[in-house]
Amino acid sequence: MYRKIIPAIAVVVVLAGIAIVVIGNVRRATVAQDSAATADNGESAGGKMVAAGEKAADFKLETLDGTTISLDKLRGKVVFLNIWATWCGPCREEMPSMETLYDELKHQKDFVVLAVSEDSKGRAAVAPYIEKYGYHFKVLLDPENKVGDSYNISGVPETFIIDRKGRIVAHHMGAFDWSRPDVKEALEQLLDSRPG
């Protein structure tokens, strides 16, 4: 009897593992390198999606420590712009990898991580969460979802990589492992380029 049960359990475990990998890969979008990564008609539920190659829309938001950051003032730097919320499971899933990426590139003076929170309760919801998990990248407060609206996001998390000229060079929808070596390598190449 055990000889029949053990192989059956092994088959179930292997199939479950394959299903997890397949579902994970389907859920994870690839980082867009050009506008072909948008939907066939280039539309999201709310209108035209922001495509790679477009100029990143400026915004001014307050950080957790009360300073104001303007995207236009960061021209000449490579910006990792992530839009998220504390209530979002996939956002919480990817944040440790964002911290790893930040730790690996923080010595680059021209690399900036901006995590824009869409929590409607603002600082009251975000500050305890950031403190609890010990994240060190810049967190901005956007309780009115102004950045999400101007970038026409379809949900959170969404991430935009912005080059030194202020252009979006990559757009990723959904959670991603930002600690991957290929991500760091691509960002280092952007950092090695000079604005022309």
Phi, psi and omega in degrees: 000314180297330180296333179273326183288316184299312177297325180295318178295319179298318179297316180298317180297316180296316179296320178296319178297317178296317180299318179297317180295315181296313180298318178298319180289326178291320182292328185271115177282155176277155179292126182286134175257346176203181186291350177294345180282350177281173179299160184311319181263006179069021183245146168253182181301329184261357181140203184293131178284153176281121183262154173300142182101341179279156176290135179287132180293136179287154173206160175231120180224156178273142175272174178299330181272005173095356177278159179255135178242134175246132180297319181300328179288349179264007178305138185098351177248162173265123186246129173259104184255115181242130179252126191209181174205151182295333182277357185267114180302309178299329176296313180297326180296320186270344186300321177300325179288330174294320178296320178298314179299315178302314180300322183285335184245002184295340177288345177277110186296341181260017177249129182229131172254125176239117177254107185266113181274132176262015180297126182293337179273001175057224185306323183299326179271323190278315185303312179297325180295312181296318179295317182301319184263356173068039178279144186244350179288165182290129177246126181250150183255125181222065184296342179263006177057036181295318181292315178303320179292315183290334177264001177049051181288154180259353180172180177241149356279152168225143185231139178234132174257125185243128184277182185297335180272000180085018178261146175282120180254347176205147180219124181235131178255128178099174181290151181208156176270095183283354180274000181298141180301326181292330177292312179300317180297316180297319179293322178296324176296318176299319181293330179286340180282150179253142178297138182251000000 
